[in-house]
Amino acid sequence: MSTAVVSGALAAKSGNGGNAWTRLAWTGALSRLGFDVWFVESVPAGIDRAALAWAGAVADAHGLSGRLLFGDAGLDVVGDADLILNISGHLDLTGFGDGGAGAGGRGAGGRGSASPVRVFLDDDPGFTQVWAAQGSAGSRLSGHDLYLTYGTNIGSPDCPLPAGDIAWHGVHPPVLLDAWPVLPTPQPDRLTTVASWRGPFGAVEWAGTTYPLKHHEFRALLPLPSLVPAEYDLALDIHPAEAADLAALAQNGWRVTEPSRAAGDPERYRSWVQGSGAEVSAAQGVYTHTNSGWVSDRTAAYLASGRPAVVQDTSPSVPTGEGLLTFRDLSGAADAVRSVLDDYDRHAKAARALAEEHFDAVAIAGRMCEWAGVAP
């Protein structure tokens, strides 16, 4: 049996059920493929013990009991692994083989026997590529053999993001289909999402263009409830100091729910998604204005649950118009919401079909293993 290590922030993002699912999708898929799976997190010094306990509880509940390792405790399993999936370059892989082939390395032709195949997963497309082009160490790209990105159009003529000398392999965010069954919809006209008003990164500037952040894009949607009456409920991480935006959301008919209550662990997050009728959300400007092809892992969860998604257009490499509806402006968003509400059952059925065809975690992880040249 081959050993696979998945690494990323889990305890460091305690209380974030959606983030946890982005890790669990990969560990669950690799386990289903037959790998001996471990999760290794390099935690910051002084991290709260409660955060470590939260991560441990998540691991215990999702097939990783005794297989979550922090810091130096994970060095041996990393060194002995056959495959390392390094989400956002979380682990410093210095010393674990020679790596860094950039355009595919051993992942294109089978692994060597002395060290693991190291796979970089870019889940912040646009930010990663621009940082790398600007020479920022924050891109953390070096030391890997295979490069995956959720920006499926990166490297194509229609996407201006700098690919550099890396052969990016586009993948869709995986979702464990058996963990996201289709349940009866309690209220089709309850439109929700889970989001941060201001993300962790500043605006991205590239080739003379500064791309707007998510809160800029969301402000354009403020009048939507007045155009298409429904229940709009955002599980939104927004600071109380954003008084003007909070007031504007309320005045325009958007309810704001505390995200820790709605999505503070994987189970609550799943309940929030499955208790919705559909998703409505904006996207980071660097995702949409570059035609990156990015689709949110959150949207994948809505689709798998048979919940249609109305999201800002990124030129995704999956079919749109049924189940997954995209928009470029307020009018387009209103038309998409009307379409969902007018023919809900058709869109709900199409949503699950899209997830099964394009976001199946086991199929996506299997494709990664083929590229990496690693078998269970």
Secondary structure, 3 states (H helix, E strand, C coil): CCEEEEECCCHHHCCCHHHHHHHHHHHHHHHHHCCEEEEEECCCCCCCHHHHHHHHHHHHHCCCCCCEEEHHHHHHHHHHCCEEEEECCCCCCCCCCCCCCCCCHHHHCCCCCCCCEEEEEECCCCHHHHHHHCCCHHHCCCCCCEEEECCCCCCCCCCCCCCCCCCCEECCCCECHHHCCCCCCCCCCEEEEEEECCCCCCCEEECCEEECCHHHHHHCCCCHHHHCCCEEEEEEECCCCCHHHHHHHHHCCEEEECHHHHHCCHHHHHHHHHCCCEEEECCCHHHHCCCCCCCCHHHHHHHHCCCCEEEECCCCCCCCCCCEEEECCHHHHHHHHHHHHHCHHHHHHHHHHHHHHHCEHHHHHHHHHHHHCCCC
